[in-house]
Amino acid sequence: MHTTDSKASHPFVGMWVTEDGYIRQELLPNGRYDEARGSKKNAYQGRYEITGNHIEYWDDTGFTADGEFVDDVLHHVGMRFHRE
């Protein structure tokens, strides 16, 4: 399985933002993510793994989710994130 833990230069690492700018999700090079919602920093934090164009999330509270990268857009739980 391909993970980002040792891939600091993975093409999907970086900041992803919803079209309205409300949700900002940073995919960190160490396989962790940090998500801000509105003015609330660190709303969600956890780990992620990327396999091909698919991303799996495990929030530190136990919540899980996934998404797909398509044409440099992250599709995640019904939202579209663009690279910042």
C-alpha positions as CSV (number, residue, x, y, z in Angstrom):
1,M,0.0,0.0,0.0
2,H,1.3,3.4,-0.9
3,T,1.2,5.9,1.9
4,T,2.4,9.5,2.3
5,D,4.4,8.8,5.5
6,S,7.7,8.8,3.7
7,K,6.7,10.8,0.6
8,A,7.3,14.5,1.5
9,S,7.1,15.3,-2.2
10,H,3.8,13.4,-2.9
11,P,1.9,15.4,-5.5
12,F,-1.3,15.7,-3.3
13,V,0.5,17.0,-0.1
14,G,-0.4,20.6,0.6
15,M,-3.4,22.8,1.3
16,W,-6.9,22.0,-0.2
17,V,-9.7,24.5,0.1
18,T,-13.5,24.3,-0.6
19,E,-14.8,26.5,-3.4
20,D,-16.4,28.9,-0.8
21,G,-13.1,28.9,1.3
22,Y,-15.0,27.7,4.4
23,I,-13.1,24.4,4.9
24,R,-9.3,24.3,4.6
25,Q,-7.7,20.9,4.7
26,E,-3.9,20.6,4.9
27,L,-2.4,17.2,3.9
28,L,0.9,17.1,5.7
29,P,4.0,15.2,4.4
30,N,4.1,13.0,7.5
31,G,0.7,11.3,6.7
32,R,-1.3,13.6,9.0
33,Y,-4.0,16.1,8.1
34,D,-5.3,19.2,9.8
35,E,-8.7,20.7,8.8
36,A,-10.0,24.1,9.7
37,R,-13.7,25.1,9.4
38,G,-14.5,28.8,9.2
39,S,-12.6,30.5,12.1
40,K,-12.2,27.2,14.0
41,K,-8.6,26.0,13.5
42,N,-7.9,22.3,14.1
43,A,-11.5,21.4,13.7
44,Y,-10.4,17.9,12.7
45,Q,-7.1,16.2,12.8
46,G,-5.9,12.7,12.0
47,R,-4.0,10.5,9.6
48,Y,-4.5,9.8,6.0
49,E,-3.3,7.3,3.3
50,I,-3.3,7.8,-0.4
51,T,-3.4,4.9,-2.9
52,G,-3.4,6.1,-6.5
53,N,-6.0,8.8,-6.6
54,H,-7.9,7.6,-3.6
55,I,-7.5,9.0,0.0
56,E,-8.6,7.4,3.2
57,Y,-8.9,9.5,6.4
58,W,-8.9,8.4,10.1
59,D,-9.8,11.3,12.4
60,D,-8.2,11.2,15.9
61,T,-11.8,10.9,17.3
62,G,-12.5,7.7,15.3
63,F,-14.4,9.2,12.4
64,T,-13.4,7.8,9.0
65,A,-13.9,9.1,5.5
66,D,-12.5,8.9,2.0
67,G,-12.2,10.9,-1.2
68,E,-10.9,10.9,-4.8
69,F,-8.5,13.2,-6.6
70,V,-9.8,13.9,-10.1
71,D,-8.2,16.5,-12.4
72,D,-6.5,18.2,-9.5
73,V,-9.7,18.5,-7.5
74,L,-10.3,16.6,-4.3
75,H,-13.8,15.2,-4.1
76,H,-14.5,14.5,-0.4
77,V,-17.9,13.8,1.3
78,G,-19.9,15.7,-1.4
79,M,-17.5,18.7,-1.4
80,R,-14.9,19.8,-3.9
81,F,-11.5,21.0,-2.7
82,H,-9.1,22.9,-4.9
83,R,-5.4,23.2,-4.3
84,E,-4.4,26.5,-2.7
